[in-house]
Amino acid sequence: MLDTHHLEAEGVDSVQAVTDHTLLTGCLQLAAPGTRGPLTVGDHRLPALLQALRRGGFTGWLTLEHTQDGDSPRAAARSWAALADAAATVAQHPLSP
């Protein structure tokens, strides 16, 4: 499992870690950088992470492990919107590095 929060807390580039270890990874846990909160639309890491997973042939789990900010449905919706936006970006630029 790779966890973006823990990677970044240790100063490890999460996109590079995913790129380097996709085939060994069964789960990628996602959280907003720094805050460990819900994901946000426009987070530059998300399209890059999705591209790295695609290039590496990832077939595992994507999980959201973040604070709920007092409202679980709203936090989940925020993260879902961020992932949908990142997926749309990847779909528009499928060959981006």
C-alpha positions in Angstrom: 0.0 0.0 0.0 1.1 3.5 -0.8 -0.3 6.4 1.2 0.0 9.9 -0.2 -0.2 11.5 3.2 2.6 9.4 4.8 4.8 9.7 1.7 4.5 13.4 1.6 5.0 13.7 5.4 8.3 11.9 4.9 9.3 14.2 2.0 8.8 11.6 -0.7 7.2 12.6 -4.0 4.0 10.6 -4.2 3.8 10.6 -8.0 7.4 9.3 -8.2 6.7 6.6 -5.6 3.6 5.5 -7.5 5.6 5.5 -10.8 8.3 3.4 -9.2 6.2 0.9 -7.4 2.9 0.5 -9.3 3.3 -3.2 -9.9 4.0 -3.8 -6.2 1.1 -1.7 -5.0 -2.3 -3.2 -4.2 -3.8 0.0 -2.7 -3.2 3.8 -3.1 -4.6 5.9 -0.2 -5.4 9.5 -1.0 -5.7 12.6 1.1 -5.1 16.3 0.5 -1.5 17.3 0.9 -0.5 18.9 4.2 -4.0 18.8 5.8 -4.9 15.1 5.3 -8.4 16.4 4.5 -10.7 15.7 1.5 -9.2 16.0 -1.9 -9.7 19.3 -3.8 -10.4 20.1 -7.4 -7.3 21.4 -9.1 -4.8 19.3 -7.0 -2.0 19.0 -9.5 -1.0 15.6 -8.1 -4.2 13.8 -8.9 -4.0 13.7 -12.8 -0.3 12.8 -12.5 -1.1 10.0 -10.0 -3.8 8.6 -12.2 -1.5 8.7 -15.2 1.2 6.9 -13.3 -1.3 4.2 -12.2 -2.5 3.8 -15.8 1.0 3.6 -17.3 2.0 1.1 -14.6 -1.0 -1.2 -15.2 -2.4 -0.7 -11.7 -5.4 -2.9 -10.9 -5.6 -2.4 -7.1 -7.7 -0.2 -4.9 -8.0 3.5 -4.6 -9.1 4.6 -1.1 -9.8 7.9 0.5 -8.4 8.2 4.0 -8.9 11.7 5.2 -10.6 13.8 7.8 -14.3 14.3 7.5 -14.4 17.9 8.5 -17.6 17.2 10.5 -19.6 16.1 7.6 -18.8 12.7 6.0 -21.1 13.0 2.9 -19.8 16.4 2.1 -16.1 15.3 2.5 -16.7 12.3 0.3 -18.4 14.5 -2.3 -15.5 16.9 -2.3 -13.0 14.1 -2.9 -15.2 12.5 -5.5 -15.4 15.8 -7.4 -11.6 16.2 -7.3 -11.1 12.6 -8.6 -13.7 13.1 -11.3 -12.0 16.4 -12.4 -8.6 14.6 -12.4 -10.0 11.7 -14.4 -11.4 14.1 -17.0 -8.1 15.8 -17.3 -6.4 12.5 -17.9 -9.0 11.5 -20.5 -8.3 14.8 -22.4 -4.5 14.1 -22.3 -4.1 10.3 -22.4 -0.5 10.4 -23.4 0.8 12.9 -20.9 3.9 11.8 -19.1 
